[in-house]
């Protein structure tokens, strides 16, 4: 997997990020961690690990991903959470699928056969089903878990989408704009582990409303 770079957005992940990087040591790939310069405790926790650290210029989950992906030099990038919820062993399966089927983007899904989650709540489960269904209805998106960001994609093609969303709206902007620009996308079963830190950084109702407005607005955008 030498042609893969993980983009790891991190925010106050001093407990989890070192464990995530330790688990990734066995894989031959590159790692870019994006965090705020003031996040001193997280920075100190990974100073002995092999990774590139980018200081985030703008606030927000999407802003971190946009900045990080633009620094990727390999053919493929992967959005990889810093909280320990993603399983590194799934990377090889995702890479095999994206290459064998000549895909541009592959999305992990917690709602396909053999998949699941130790982190979902009833609220997030209902929300994910709702937004995934809305994506199919409004944009003919053939993915079953639109809010899950375990994603591998073609670096140049995704950069060329010129994504703008600075917050969690990025989760829906990416697949919707990719589909509108005729990128070949698919999904694969994934199992979400419990996050090491134990706390979600998403506000289900506030961020859900923002995502809904974003999706409606994307109907009229290329």
Beta strands, then each sheet from edge to edge (+ up, - down):
strand 1: 4-9
strand 2: 30-35
strand 3: 52-55
strand 4: 76-79
strand 5: 105-109
strand 6: 116-117
strand 7: 151-154
strand 8: 185-189
strand 9: 191-192
sheet 1: 3+ 2+ 1+ 4+ 7- 5+ 8+
sheet 2: 6+ 9+
end
